[in-house]
């Protein structure tokens, strides 16, 4: 699924035709949401898991 990227669209959450919403990656807040909600928790879980087994 391609990313929705439209810098002229000022909405962060854009409704989809079939229902739900998608992030507008042309907006800088969307990248912040992505990092804070997925990448940072993944790094924390990986670090704790590695520390547990070491």
Secondary structure by P-SEA (a helix, b strand, c coil): ccccccccccccccccccbbbbbccccaaaaaaaaaccaaaaaaaaaaaaaaac
